[in-house]
């Protein structure tokens, strides 16, 4: 649960706190994207670690909604870097990741998978 909280909390902070502050100061498209790229990379690493731990502990289930949302979040986080030249599409993807993170949190509030 700690990894999930760090992943989603960092993502939400970057999207809804850091980006507007950097945008208001005029730093966002050029300098702020590196912050977003690092957060998505760290989140992708945390998601893969959660998945590996779930498979190792044999709690991963293909029928579970939380497990499928985790797979979707990992896939979208990996596809974020494919949209490198188009930063506005990357921001739309980050908002989708934030929404799916809320759904993931609400589908399994006391357990991750």
HELIX and SHEET records of a PDB file:
HELIX    1   1 UNK A    2  UNK A   13  1                                  12    
HELIX    2   2 UNK A   14  UNK A   18  3                                   5    
HELIX    3   3 UNK A   19  UNK A   25  1                                   7    
HELIX    4   4 UNK A   28  UNK A   32  3                                   5    
HELIX    5   5 UNK A   33  UNK A   56  1                                  24    
HELIX    6   6 UNK A   65  UNK A   80  1                                  16    
HELIX    7   7 UNK A   81  UNK A   83  5                                   3    
HELIX    8   8 UNK A   87  UNK A  107  1                                  21    
END                                                                             
